[in-house]
């Protein structure tokens, strides 16, 4: 791979250090080596950076570093309880106010994808209305005999963005492999597997046809849901690099003051955001995995509209069951049940003690049951959770990475609308409904149907399986009667293998003999 990825990673650290980003690291609870490292890093801060507030430092650094780091900024923008209100407000600009590429370049990309001039594809084509890390959006008008005249949003990939992401991913892989090799404690966190998950989601995001398919699937799943929807896709005007969809007239959830002035009940809207996400994750096993404020609109009637489904997450029915039971256990304060589910799911090694783990979960759960955002330090809570996972040797579960990341983002969005939000009370009706369906009579009937279907498939496959076994038995009988044909080349390979195995055994014997001799010598 060479030294280039190392250079990119070091360059990113250098840019953040020069812009004073490391000033945000809380040192009061940090170990001595971390405190020393941060103080040394901060010696290279620009004098001009020290004159800026923290919000401006972080926004400038992430913007300079490019799309993958802008993603990090978008994530932090949802956690005002971690980075502070001013920093979160500044980083929220990275959600849809990144400097756009010139209109001429974007239009050229659209024309290449559509195979026709922009003026021939759209009745009207306006200015760029939003620009983020991956793509930028234009307002346009379509007019045809079938659907008539309508406003649409045209999303186009930023030229060259895929290449930038690939370069950043190389640096991430380099850092992850370095950690796994030289930092033994990091191995349980599986940094390479985490980057694998990130890489898969990013590559998925680079094909807007897949995003259109995700919107279509979400629309089917939520057709009966009240006060939630996604835009309608214009498939005829969509390609790998261009996505055309219904224009949404609504207020972004990042504009809290506008929502308040428009008369929205912000606490109700916050609860709706959190419950909507949980419903999709637990009920459907398919959820929007980039639900920051910039991707959520509130329409005049209170309907929540989600856009930008480039990143989505999926959970198997088994994982959904574990998630629901864990949440329900926390809601009911049944920490022993939560602990047992962690062991049953394989999240905690069986060598650990379930009672001690239940005690540790109680230490995490009780302080946050009735605490408001003002009373709770999210950074300290996350530190406590990390210590707990380390204490019980819990490994990162790659299949849950998107879920865990999105839960943190969504909870941050909900809290931005209602600082007094109680996540347990909000989650309870969604989780309880799902538990009733999974454990009640409806679930019993469904499981019986699944079992019957499985048995039926096995019975139908039995003749084919029996035929294969009979054929294999005959082939084996013939081979034993005639002997197994072995070529001269195979004999030569077997000979080399036998010699190498003998050499290994001989070396092992010598090493063992020398070791015993050394031990004997040291004993005198």
N, C-alpha and C positions, 0 to 999 in steps of 0.2 A: 504493500500500500504506500510505502514511502513516508517521508517526514511531513508532507503537505498537510494531512489532517491534523497532526500535532500543532503545526504552525497556525492553522485556522482556529483551533481551540484556544491556544495561547493568545492569539490576537483578540478573540472575543473577551477573554478575561482581562486583557490589557485595556481594551476600550472601556469596559465597565469600570475598571479601576481608575482610569484617567477621568471618567465622567463622574466619579464619586458615588457610584451605586452601592459600594460596600458599606457606606455609612448607615445603610438601613439595617445591617445585621445587628440584632440585639446581643450585647456582650455580657449583660449582668448575670445570666445563667449559663454562659458558655464555658467550656473547659479551658484551662490555661493555654494549651497549644493553639486552640482556635482564636483566642483573644490576641495572642502574639501574631498569628498569621494575618488577621484582619488589620492590625495596627501597622504591620510592615507593608501590606498591600496599599494602604491608604497614604503611604508616603509619596506615591507617584501621582496623586490627584492633581488635576489642573488647578491653578489658583483661581481661574475663572469659574470652575465647577463649584468651588466652595462658596461662591457668591450666589449660586442658584439654590432654589429650594429642592428638596428631595424629589418631588414630583417631576420637575423639569429635567433633573439629572437622569432619572430612569427612562423617561419618555425619549429623550435625545439619544441615549445609549442604545435602546432597543431599535429605534428607528434607523440608526446608523448601521446596526448589525444585520438587518434584513428580516425576511419573512418568518423564519422559524423562531427568532427571538421576539418578534412582534406577537407571535402566538403566546409566548410566555407572558408578555405584558398584558395581553387580553385576559389571561387567566388571573393574574394578580389584580386586575381592575375590579374583579368581582369580590375580592376579599379586603374590603375596607377595614375589617376588624383585625387584619394582619398587617397591612401596609399603611393604614391610616386613610382618613377621608380625602385629604388633599392629593396624596399620591394616587389613590384609586380614581379620583375624578380626572386627573391628568392622563393616566394610562387608559381610561375609557375612550380617549380620543383615538387610540390605536385600533379600536373595534371597527371604526368606519371612516376615520379621517386621516388615514395615511396619505402622504403626498401621492397623487395618481400619476401613472405614466401619461405622456402626452396623448391627447385625443386622436391624433393622426395614427399613432401606433396601435391604439385600441381598435380604431375603425378598420385599419388594415387587417388586423387579426380576425375581425368579424367578417370582412369581405372574403378572406381566404377560407374561413369555415363555411360560409353560406354559398360561396361560389357565385356571388353577385354583388354589385355595389350596395352600400348601405341604403341609399335612396330607393333602390328597387325592392328591397326586402321590407322596409318599414315606411309607413305613410309619413311619419315624423320621427326625427331622432334628436333628442335633446342633449344636454350637457351631463357630465359625470356627477352623480348625486352622492356617491359613497365609494370609498376605496379602502380596502383592507389588505391583509398580508398576501392573500392568494389572488384575489380578483377585484375588479371594480365594476360598479353598476351604473347603467344609464337609463333614463326614462325615455320611452319611445311609444309610438302608437302603431297598432296594426289595424288594417281595414280590409275585410274580405266579405264575400257574399254569404258565407256560411254563418260566421259569428258576428259580423258587423264591425263597427269601429270600437276599439277598446284600448285602454292604457296598459302597457306592459313594462316590466323591468327586464333589462338585458344585462346579464352578467357575463363578463368576458375575462378569461384568465389573463393575468399580467404576463406579457411576453418575457420569456426567459426565467420565469419563476420556478419551473420544474428543475432546471439546472442548478439554481441557487439552493433549493432544498436538498438536492442530492449531495452537494458539496457540504452543506451543514450536517447532513446525516453521517457523512464520513467522519467528521469531527466528533459527533456524538458517539459513534461506534468506537472510535479510538479511545475516548475517555472512558467508556463503559468497559472495554476490554482491559484497559489499564487498571481500573478499580478492581475488577474481578481477579486480576493477576497479583496485584501488589497490596490490596487492602482486603484481607481475609474476611473482615466483618461485613463488608459490603456484599459478599456473595449471596447471602440469604435474600438480599433485595433484588437479585438477578438483574443488574443494570443492562446487560445485553438484551435480555428478553423484553425489558421495558422499551428499549430503543427499537426492537423489532416491531412492537405494537405501534409505536409512533410512526415508523417508516411505512407500515401497512396502511395506516389511516391517511397519511399524507399522499401516498400514491393513489389511493382511492379518491382523494379529494381533487386530484389533478385531472380527472375525467368527469366533466359535467354531465355526461349522459347517465353516469351512475348516481349522481346527486338527484337528477330528475327521477330516476327509478326509486330512490329513497323517498322522495316527496310523494310519489304515487302510492307507495306501500303505506306510508304514514297516513295518507288520506283515507285509504281503505280501512286501516285499523281504527281510526278515530271518527268514522262517519257518523256514529251515534253519540259521540261525546258532546256535551253541552259546553258552549263558550270556548271551543278550541278548534282551530283548523290550520291548514297549510295552503299556500298559493296553488292555483291551477297551472299546470305546465303546458306550454305551447310546444308540443313535440315536433311539429313541422319546422320550427325555427330554433331547434336545439341540436347541438353537435358536441364533440369532445371538448371543445374550447369555448363554446357559447351556450348559455342557458337562457331561454326566454320564458318568462312566467308572468302571471297576473300581478299587476301593480297593487300594492297594499296601501290604503289610506288609513293610517293609524299613527299613534305616538309611540316612539321607541321607549322601552322601559328604562333606558339610561337617562331620559329626560324627566326626572322625578318631579321637578317643579311644574313642568307642563302638565303632567298627569294630575297633579294636585289641583292646579288651576282649572283643569277641564272637568273637575268634579268626581274623579275616580276615587273609590274607597281603597286606599293603598294597602291597608292590612289584608283586606279581602283578596286583592289582586296578588299580594305576596303569597298567601295561602294557596291560591289557585295555581300559581307557577309551580310550587313545590309538589302539590298533589297531582298535577298534570304529569310531571316527570315521573313520579313514583308509579302512577297508573300505567304509563307506557312501559316502564322497566319491568314491573312486577306482572302486570296483566298480559302485555304483548310480547315481552322479551325483545323489544326493538325500540330504541330511544334516540332522541336527538342528543349527540354527544358534544355539542358546542353551544350550549344554551346560555351564552352570556347576554347581557342587556341589549347589546347592539343587534342581536338576532331575534328579538322578541318585540312584537308590536301589540298595542292595545287598541282595538277598534272602538268606535263610539258606543256600541251596545255592550261593551265589556268583554267581547270575544278576544281571546289571546291567539295571535297568529305567529307561528314560528317559521323563520326563513333560514336559508343557508344550511341545508342538511348535507353538506359535503362530508361531515364526520358523523357517523352514527355508531351505535353500539348494540350488541346482541347478547342475550343471556339464554342459555338452555333452560328447559323447564326445571331441571334439577337445581341449577344455580338460582333460579327465581324462587324456588321453594326455600333454599337456604337463606336467601336475602330476606324474604318475608318473615320467616321464623325468627331470624336474628332481630329484625326491627320490632316484631311483636314481643319478643322476650324483653327487649329494652323498655318498650312501652309499659309492659306489665311488671317491670322490675324483677323479672325472673332470670337472674344472672347465671344461675346454674344451668338452666335450659339453654341459654345463649352459649355458654361454654361447651356444653355437650354437642351443640350443632357445629361449632367450630371444629371440634375433634372429628365428628362424623363426616364433615365436608373435606377433611384433610388439610384445613388451614393451619392447624397446630399439630406438631409431631406427637405421635402416640406415647412417646417417652415422657411427655410432660404430665403434670398432675392437674386433673380437671378441676378439683376443688380450689387449688391455688389460682388457676386461671380465672375461675368464677369470681374469686376475691379481687383479682386485678381488674376485671371488668366492672365490678361494683365501684372501684376507686375511680374509674373513668366515667361511668354513667351517672352516678349520684350527683356530682357537682354541676352537671349541665342540665339536670331535669327541669328545674324551675328558674334557671338563670337567663337573664336577658342579654342582648349583645353588649350592652354597656358594662354588665357585671362579669362577662366572660372574656378571658384572654385566649383567643383562638390559637395564637402562636404557642402559648404554654400548653394548651390542650393537645396540639399536634405533637409537641415535644414529649408529652406524657404518653401518647399513643405509640410514638416511635420507641420509647424506652420499654413499653410493654411488649411490643413485637420482638424487640431484641432479647428481653429477658426470657421469653418463651420460644425463642429460635424460630419464629414464624417467617416463612419465605414468601416473597412476592408472588401473587397469583396473576399471571399475565392475562388470563381471561377476564379478570375483574378490574384491570387497570382503567379502562375507559369508564366503567361504572363509578369507580372511586373518584376519579378526576371530575366527572360530571356532577356527582353528588355534592362535592365541595363547591363547584361553580354555582349550581342551582340554589344551594342553601345561601350562598353569598348574595345572589340576585334577590331572593325572597327577603333576606334581612335588610337589604338596601331599601325595600319598600315598607318594611315593618321591623324596626329595630327590636321590638318586644316579641317577635315571633317565637313561639314554642314549637320546635320541630317535631316533638313527640306527639303533642296534641294534634298537630296538623297532619301527621302521617297516619294516625290511628285509624280513621275511617277507611282509607284506601287499603291499608294492610289487613284490617279486619274483614273487609269485603272479600279480598282475595283468599284469606285463610278459610272463610266459610265455604267458598267455592271449591277449595282444594281438599278440605277435610270433611265437608258435609255430604249429604246424599248425592248431590250433583257430581261431586268428585268421585264417589264410590262407583256410580254408574259409568262415568267416563273411563276410570281405571279398569273396570270389568270389560268394557268394550275394547280397550287397548290390549288387554291380556288375551281376549278372545281372538282379536285380529292377529296377534303374534302367533298364537297356537294354530290358527287357520293357515297362516303363511308357512309355518313349519310342516304341517301335514301335507300341504300342496307341494312343498319342495322335497318331501321325503323320497318319492320315486326317483327323482333326478339324483339325489344324494346317494341312494342305494345303488343306482347304476354306476356312478363314479367309483364307489367303493369296490364294487364287483370287478370293474375294469382294472383298477389299480391292483387288486389281488391277483388277477390273471397275469398282468404284466410282471409282477414280482415273482410269481411262480415260474414263469418262462425264463426270467433272468437267472433265477437260482439253478434251473436245470442246465442252461446253456453256459452259465458263467457270465461274469460282468466283463465286457470288453474294455481294456485299458490300453491306450495308445502309448507309444514310446515316449512321446513328449510328457504325458501324464506321469509315467514312471520316473522320468528325469526330475520333474518338479517334486514328486514325493521324496526322491532321494535327497534333493537339496534341502527340503523341509526337515527331513530326519537329521541331516547333518547339523543344520542350524539349531534344532531343538537339543541335540546332543551337546553342542557348544554352549548353549545357554545353561543346560543342566551342569556342565563341567565348571563353567564360570561361577554358578551359584554355589557349587560345592567348595570351590577354592575360597570364595568370599566368606562362606560359613566357617571353613577351617581357620582362616586367618583371624576372623572375629573371635572364635573360641580361644585361639592362641593369645590374642591381645588381652581378653578377659582373664585368662589364666595367669598371664604375666603380671597384670595389675593386682591380682589377688595376693601375690607374694610380697 
